[in-house]
Amino acid sequence: MDDSVVVEGATKTFTSRFTSQQSVAVDDVSFRVAAGETFGIVGESGSGKTTLARMILGLVRPTSGTVIVDGVDVWAAERAERRSLPGRIQVVFQDPYSSMDPRMKIGRIVGQGLRGRRKHEREAEVVRHLELVGLTAKTARQRPHELSGGQRQRVAIARALIMNPRILVADEPVSALDVSVRGQILNLLADLQVEYGLTTLFISHDLGVVRQFCDQVVVMSKGQIVERGTPDRIFDDPQDPYTASLVASIPLLPGGRT
């Protein structure tokens, strides 16, 4: 099976403009994600997982190392190849409201990536994708503030899928949602992955959620990968003290179930 994402020796160092001090956000990280796999990147705030995701998305240039997405070297490819990235990889962020213009209607937000299409074709695709994520055609006429958090996250997923990507980055996609809605969004992402054959990078601080959703996991701490393996192996037999502390922090239901 081919690899959809290849990260080799990725490092990102930030330099303070005030003190010239350097801090390493991502430190020599390497991994491969097979096509069709759900790959979890777990770590607490400040672990480097979001910076790593932004390097993969082409939003933050690595200080050193290589990032290859769907066969394209993100930071060494010619400009024309880099312009093809939105059709290869898309992202769903933690807080979709912050990435939506509150003045725009949902139909326009979802269809932004289809600007070259005729109006009636674009509108039809918007409705199709809204319905695909469990919303109605009426949603296209609403604005972000009229929707619940779960509905906005569904809009964000529709906006990503309308570009027909091969890879989806889900950056803490359920951490801002009520517990009652989280399962719905996770089930939706799982169903869409199967239907579209997506490769999914699932970024989270919650090892419990990752255990339910991912095929393989890397655990990050202080910019480095400290553990990797299947969710069950990491959950049942953590080898690194940091991973063990993450596992220990997962709440247990009565009877010892997670």
C-alpha positions in Angstrom: 0.0 0.0 0.0 1.4 3.4 -1.0 2.1 6.1 1.6 -0.1 9.2 1.5 2.0 11.2 3.9 5.7 10.9 4.5 7.5 13.0 7.1 11.3 12.7 7.4 13.3 14.6 10.0 10.8 17.4 10.3 12.1 20.2 12.6 10.7 23.6 13.3 12.5 26.2 15.4 11.0 29.5 16.2 13.1 32.6 17.0 11.7 35.3 19.3 11.8 38.7 17.6 12.4 40.4 21.0 15.1 38.2 22.6 16.4 36.2 19.7 16.0 33.1 21.8 15.2 30.0 19.9 12.6 27.4 20.8 12.2 24.0 19.1 8.5 23.3 18.5 9.0 20.1 16.4 12.3 18.1 16.8 13.4 15.6 14.1 10.0 13.9 13.6 9.6 11.1 11.1 6.7 8.8 10.2 4.7 7.4 7.3 0.9 7.3 6.9 -0.5 4.6 4.6 -3.2 5.4 2.1 -6.6 4.9 3.7 -5.3 4.8 7.2 -6.5 6.8 10.2 -3.3 8.1 11.9 -3.5 9.7 15.3 -1.1 12.4 16.6 -1.5 12.8 20.3 -0.1 15.2 22.8 -0.9 17.9 25.2 -0.9 21.6 24.4 2.6 22.7 23.5 3.7 19.2 22.4 4.2 20.3 18.8 1.4 18.4 17.2 -0.4 21.4 15.7 2.8 22.9 14.4 3.5 19.6 12.8 0.0 19.5 11.2 0.6 23.0 9.8 3.8 21.9 8.2 2.0 19.0 6.5 -0.7 21.4 5.3 1.9 23.8 3.8 1.1 26.6 6.3 4.3 26.5 8.3 7.7 26.0 6.6 9.9 23.5 8.5 13.4 24.6 9.5 14.7 21.3 8.2 13.3 18.0 7.0 11.0 16.8 4.3 7.2 16.6 4.1 5.6 14.7 1.2 1.8 14.8 0.7 0.2 12.6 -1.9 3.5 12.4 -3.8 4.2 16.2 -3.6 7.2 17.5 -1.7 5.3 20.3 0.1 8.2 22.6 0.6 10.5 21.7 -2.4 7.9 21.3 -5.2 7.5 23.9 -8.0 4.8 26.5 -7.4 2.3 24.9 -9.8 2.5 21.6 -7.8 2.1 23.4 -4.5 -1.0 25.1 -5.9 -2.5 21.6 -6.3 -2.3 20.9 -2.6 -5.8 22.1 -1.7 -7.2 19.4 -4.0 -5.0 16.8 -2.3 -5.3 17.7 1.4 -7.9 19.6 3.5 -8.3 20.4 7.2 -11.1 20.6 9.7 -10.0 22.8 12.7 -11.1 22.7 16.3 -13.2 25.8 16.1 -14.8 26.2 12.7 -16.5 29.5 13.7 -13.1 31.3 13.8 -12.4 30.2 10.2 -15.8 31.3 8.8 -16.7 34.9 7.8 -19.8 35.6 10.0 -21.2 37.9 7.2 -21.2 35.1 4.6 -24.0 32.6 4.1 -23.1 28.9 4.6 -23.6 28.1 0.9 -20.9 30.6 -0.1 -18.5 29.4 2.7 -18.8 25.8 1.6 -18.5 26.6 -2.1 -15.5 28.9 -1.9 -13.2 26.3 -3.4 -15.4 26.0 -6.5 -15.1 29.5 -7.8 -14.4 28.4 -11.3 -17.7 26.5 -11.6 -20.9 27.8 -13.0 -23.3 29.1 -10.4 -25.9 26.3 -10.7 -23.2 23.6 -10.6 -21.6 25.2 -7.5 -24.9 25.5 -5.7 -25.8 21.9 -6.5 -22.5 20.7 -5.2 -22.9 22.7 -2.0 -26.3 21.2 -1.3 -25.0 17.7 -2.1 -22.2 18.1 0.4 -24.4 19.7 3.1 -26.7 16.7 2.8 -23.8 14.3 2.9 -22.8 15.6 6.3 -26.4 15.4 7.7 -27.5 19.0 7.0 -30.3 20.3 4.8 -30.4 22.5 1.7 -31.9 25.2 3.9 -28.5 25.5 5.8 -27.0 27.1 2.7 -29.1 30.2 3.3 -28.1 30.5 7.0 -25.1 32.2 8.6 -22.6 30.7 11.0 -24.1 32.3 14.1 -27.4 30.7 13.4 -26.0 27.2 13.7 -24.9 25.1 16.7 -21.3 24.0 17.3 -22.0 20.6 15.9 -23.7 22.0 12.8 -20.8 24.3 12.2 -18.4 21.4 12.4 -20.5 19.6 9.9 -20.2 22.6 7.6 -16.5 22.6 8.1 -16.4 19.0 7.0 -18.5 19.7 4.0 -16.3 22.6 3.0 -13.2 20.3 3.2 -14.8 17.4 1.3 -16.2 19.6 -1.6 -12.5 19.9 -2.7 -12.4 16.1 -3.2 -9.2 15.7 -1.2 -7.4 12.4 -0.7 -6.2 13.4 2.8 -8.1 15.0 5.6 -6.4 16.6 8.6 -8.8 16.7 11.6 -7.2 19.0 14.2 -9.0 18.5 17.5 -12.3 18.3 15.6 -14.5 17.4 18.6 -12.7 18.9 21.6 -14.8 22.1 21.5 -18.1 20.2 21.2 -20.5 18.9 23.8 -20.1 15.3 24.8 -23.4 14.4 23.3 -22.3 15.7 19.9 -18.8 14.3 19.8 -19.8 10.8 19.0 -22.0 12.0 16.1 -19.1 13.9 14.5 -16.6 11.0 15.1 -19.1 8.6 13.5 -19.6 11.0 10.6 -15.8 11.2 10.0 -15.5 7.4 10.2 -18.3 6.9 7.7 -16.9 9.5 5.3 -13.5 8.0 5.4 -14.8 4.7 4.3 -17.1 6.2 1.6 -14.4 8.5 0.2 -11.4 6.2 0.9 -9.8 9.1 2.8 -6.5 9.1 4.6 -7.1 10.9 7.9 -4.6 12.5 10.2 -6.4 12.9 13.5 -4.8 15.4 15.9 -5.9 15.2 19.5 -4.9 15.6 23.2 -7.4 12.8 24.1 -6.0 9.3 23.9 -9.4 7.9 24.7 -10.9 9.4 21.5 -7.9 8.4 19.4 -8.3 4.8 20.7 -11.8 4.6 19.2 -10.9 6.2 15.9 -7.3 5.5 14.8 -5.4 2.6 13.2 -1.9 3.9 14.3 -0.8 6.5 16.8 2.3 8.6 17.6 2.5 10.3 21.0 4.3 13.7 21.0 5.9 15.4 24.0 8.2 18.5 23.8 8.3 18.4 20.0 9.4 14.7 19.8 7.7 11.4 19.2 8.0 9.5 22.4 5.9 6.4 21.5 4.2 4.9 18.5 2.0 1.9 17.8 -1.6 0.7 17.6 -4.0 2.5 20.0 -4.7 -0.8 21.9 -1.0 -1.5 22.4 -0.3 2.1 23.6 -3.4 2.1 25.8 -2.8 -1.3 27.3 1.0 -1.2 27.6 2.5 2.3 27.5 6.2 2.3 27.4 7.0 5.9 28.0 6.1 7.7 31.3 4.5 10.6 29.4 2.2 8.2 27.6 1.4 6.4 30.8 0.3 9.7 32.3 -2.0 10.4 29.4 -3.6 7.0 29.8 -4.0 7.5 33.5 -5.7 10.8 32.9 -8.6 9.1 30.9 -11.7 9.1 33.0 -13.2 5.7 33.8 -16.8 4.8 33.8 -18.3 2.7 36.6 -17.0 -0.8 36.4 -13.6 0.4 35.1 -14.6 1.0 31.5 -13.3 4.0 29.5 
